[in-house]
Amino acid sequence: MKTAVSSKGQIVLPAELRRQDRIEAGQEFDVERLDRGDYRLVRRAARPNDGAVDWLLDCPQKGFFVPIDGESTDTL
């Protein structure tokens, strides 16, 4: 596949590759220079809770998450 560097120095990943690897806007990558003209692009691992707040805020209805009564650890 072919791509080009923009005037801002940006490189666009072709849509087919983004679909195959489920790459979304905002995902971060490391660029490694292997040799002159040879580079490696490596997707950074997402943080374990990355997106959790957005997911909770997108809850379909208010009051969906309610506190659960539990036992205190003081009695153990």
C-alpha positions, 0 to 999 in steps of 0.5 A: 500500500502507498501513502504520503507525508503531508505538509505537516509531517503526518502519515496517513495509514490506509483505511484497509489497514486501520479496519484490519487492525481496529485502529481508531483516532487518538491511538498512540504509536511509537516510531523506531528508526531501524536504518536510513529510510527504514522505520517501524511503527508500533501501536502502544498498548492501551492503559487498562482503564482507558475509556472506562469513564467515557463508557460509564458516562454513555450509560443508557439511563440514569441510575443504572449503576446503584450501590450494593449493600455489602459486609464490612471487613471490620467483622472479619 
